[in-house]
Amino acid sequence: FTKYKVVKRGQFTYIPDTSRRGDKIGIALLTDYDEGLVSNIYTVFEVKDENELLPEYLMLWFSRPEFDRYARFKSHGSVREIMDWD
């Protein structure tokens, strides 16, 4: 399992490569299981303080077309565009 990352309930995962998904960013929030596995090329992150920001609310924001446009704007690269949080 060294080529996988463990995702826990309430954590997000996304694939930074945006070049093959059209205008959509591949991002998900794990809600239905306690744990899951994703490839090690995915980025896993979580909300630090759920009293300030609910993961479900953040997922709603990630699901908006405005976020997809922002992520494409922030992507860099020529052949393989990458979106990072910096």
CYANA upper distance limits for C-alpha pairs under 8 A (distance plus 0.5 A):
  3 LYS  CA     39 SER  CA      6.71
  3 LYS  CA     40 ASN  CA      5.95
  4 TYR  CA     37 LEU  CA      6.58
  4 TYR  CA     38 VAL  CA      5.93
  4 TYR  CA     39 SER  CA      5.01
  4 TYR  CA     40 ASN  CA      5.22
  5 LYS  CA     37 LEU  CA      6.09
  5 LYS  CA     38 VAL  CA      5.85
  5 LYS  CA     39 SER  CA      6.63
  5 LYS  CA     40 ASN  CA      5.96
  5 LYS  CA     42 TYR  CA      8.44
  5 LYS  CA     44 VAL  CA      8.46
  6 VAL  CA     35 GLU  CA      7.15
  6 VAL  CA     36 GLY  CA      6.24
  6 VAL  CA     37 LEU  CA      5.33
  6 VAL  CA     38 VAL  CA      7.16
  7 VAL  CA     11 GLN  CA      6.76
  7 VAL  CA     12 PHE  CA      8.14
  7 VAL  CA     13 THR  CA      8.04
  7 VAL  CA     30 LEU  CA      7.86
  7 VAL  CA     35 GLU  CA      5.99
  7 VAL  CA     36 GLY  CA      5.56
  7 VAL  CA     37 LEU  CA      6.43
  7 VAL  CA     38 VAL  CA      7.67
  7 VAL  CA     44 VAL  CA      7.38
  8 LYS  CA     30 LEU  CA      7.34
  8 LYS  CA     33 TYR  CA      8.40
  8 LYS  CA     34 ASP  CA      6.26
  8 LYS  CA     35 GLU  CA      4.93
  8 LYS  CA     36 GLY  CA      6.98
  9 ARG  CA     29 LEU  CA      8.37
  9 ARG  CA     30 LEU  CA      5.58
  9 ARG  CA     31 THR  CA      5.99
  9 ARG  CA     32 ASP  CA      7.94
  9 ARG  CA     33 TYR  CA      6.73
  9 ARG  CA     34 ASP  CA      5.42
  9 ARG  CA     35 GLU  CA      6.44
 10 GLY  CA     29 LEU  CA      6.79
 10 GLY  CA     30 LEU  CA      6.02
 10 GLY  CA     31 THR  CA      6.54
 10 GLY  CA     46 GLU  CA      7.40
 10 GLY  CA     55 PRO  CA      7.11
 11 GLN  CA     29 LEU  CA      6.29
 11 GLN  CA     30 LEU  CA      6.37
 11 GLN  CA     44 VAL  CA      7.34
 11 GLN  CA     45 PHE  CA      6.29
 11 GLN  CA     46 GLU  CA      5.14
 11 GLN  CA     47 VAL  CA      7.95
 11 GLN  CA     55 PRO  CA      8.37
 12 PHE  CA     27 ILE  CA      7.55
 12 PHE  CA     28 ALA  CA      6.04
 12 PHE  CA     29 LEU  CA      4.95
 12 PHE  CA     30 LEU  CA      6.94
 12 PHE  CA     44 VAL  CA      6.12
 12 PHE  CA     45 PHE  CA      5.78
 12 PHE  CA     46 GLU  CA      6.33
 13 THR  CA     27 ILE  CA      6.19
 13 THR  CA     28 ALA  CA      5.97
 13 THR  CA     29 LEU  CA      7.11
 13 THR  CA     42 TYR  CA      6.79
 13 THR  CA     43 THR  CA      5.94
 13 THR  CA     44 VAL  CA      4.91
 13 THR  CA     45 PHE  CA      6.90
 14 TYR  CA     25 ILE  CA      8.20
 14 TYR  CA     26 GLY  CA      6.02
 14 TYR  CA     27 ILE  CA      4.68
 14 TYR  CA     28 ALA  CA      6.92
 14 TYR  CA     42 TYR  CA      5.97
 14 TYR  CA     43 THR  CA      5.89
 14 TYR  CA     44 VAL  CA      7.26
 15 ILE  CA     25 ILE  CA      8.24
 15 ILE  CA     26 GLY  CA      6.35
 15 ILE  CA     27 ILE  CA      7.35
 15 ILE  CA     41 ILE  CA      7.26
 15 ILE  CA     42 TYR  CA      5.13
 15 ILE  CA     43 THR  CA      6.70
 16 PRO  CA     42 TYR  CA      7.45
 16 PRO  CA     43 THR  CA      7.72
 16 PRO  CA     82 ILE  CA      5.65
 16 PRO  CA     83 MET  CA      5.49
 16 PRO  CA     84 ASP  CA      6.84
 17 ASP  CA     80 ARG  CA      7.11
 17 ASP  CA     81 GLU  CA      6.23
 17 ASP  CA     82 ILE  CA      5.11
 17 ASP  CA     83 MET  CA      7.03
 18 THR  CA     22 GLY  CA      8.10
 18 THR  CA     24 LYS  CA      8.13
 18 THR  CA     25 ILE  CA      6.77
 18 THR  CA     26 GLY  CA      8.29
 18 THR  CA     72 ARG  CA      7.76
 18 THR  CA     75 SER  CA      7.87
 18 THR  CA     80 ARG  CA      7.94
 18 THR  CA     81 GLU  CA      6.02
 18 THR  CA     82 ILE  CA      6.32
 18 THR  CA     83 MET  CA      7.17
 19 SER  CA     79 VAL  CA      8.23
 19 SER  CA     80 ARG  CA      6.09
 19 SER  CA     81 GLU  CA      5.66
 19 SER  CA     82 ILE  CA      8.05
 21 ARG  CA     25 ILE  CA      7.34
 21 ARG  CA     26 GLY  CA      8.01
 23 ASP  CA     68 ASP  CA      6.88
 23 ASP  CA     69 ARG  CA      7.79
 23 ASP  CA     72 ARG  CA      7.80
 24 LYS  CA     68 ASP  CA      6.11
 25 ILE  CA     68 ASP  CA      6.41
 25 ILE  CA     71 ALA  CA      7.74
 27 ILE  CA     62 PHE  CA      8.10
 28 ALA  CA     59 MET  CA      8.05
 29 LEU  CA     55 PRO  CA      8.18
 29 LEU  CA     56 GLU  CA      8.32
 29 LEU  CA     59 MET  CA      7.30
 30 LEU  CA     35 GLU  CA      8.39
 30 LEU  CA     36 GLY  CA      8.34
 38 VAL  CA     42 TYR  CA      7.16
 46 GLU  CA     55 PRO  CA      8.24
 47 VAL  CA     53 LEU  CA      7.50
 47 VAL  CA     54 LEU  CA      7.96
 47 VAL  CA     55 PRO  CA      6.80
 49 ASP  CA     53 LEU  CA      6.96
 50 GLU  CA     54 LEU  CA      5.53
 50 GLU  CA     55 PRO  CA      7.59
 53 LEU  CA     57 TYR  CA      7.66
 53 LEU  CA     58 LEU  CA      7.69
 54 LEU  CA     58 LEU  CA      6.91
 55 PRO  CA     59 MET  CA      6.64
 56 GLU  CA     60 LEU  CA      6.86
 57 TYR  CA     61 TRP  CA      7.05
 58 LEU  CA     62 PHE  CA      6.75
 59 MET  CA     63 SER  CA      6.63
 60 LEU  CA     64 ARG  CA      7.22
 61 TRP  CA     67 PHE  CA      7.36
 62 PHE  CA     67 PHE  CA      6.13
 62 PHE  CA     68 ASP  CA      7.99
 63 SER  CA     67 PHE  CA      7.55
 63 SER  CA     68 ASP  CA      8.29
 64 ARG  CA     68 ASP  CA      7.37
 65 PRO  CA     69 ARG  CA      6.82
 66 GLU  CA     70 TYR  CA      6.66
 67 PHE  CA     71 ALA  CA      6.52
 68 ASP  CA     72 ARG  CA      6.68
 69 ARG  CA     73 PHE  CA      6.65
 70 TYR  CA     74 LYS  CA      6.69
 71 ALA  CA     75 SER  CA      6.60
 71 ALA  CA     83 MET  CA      6.75
 72 ARG  CA     83 MET  CA      7.71
 74 LYS  CA     83 MET  CA      6.55
 74 LYS  CA     84 ASP  CA      8.08
 75 SER  CA     81 GLU  CA      6.16
 75 SER  CA     82 ILE  CA      5.55
 75 SER  CA     83 MET  CA      4.73
 75 SER  CA     84 ASP  CA      7.64
 76 HIS  CA     81 GLU  CA      5.59
 76 HIS  CA     82 ILE  CA      5.91
 76 HIS  CA     83 MET  CA      7.12
 77 GLY  CA     81 GLU  CA      4.95
 77 GLY  CA     82 ILE  CA      6.82
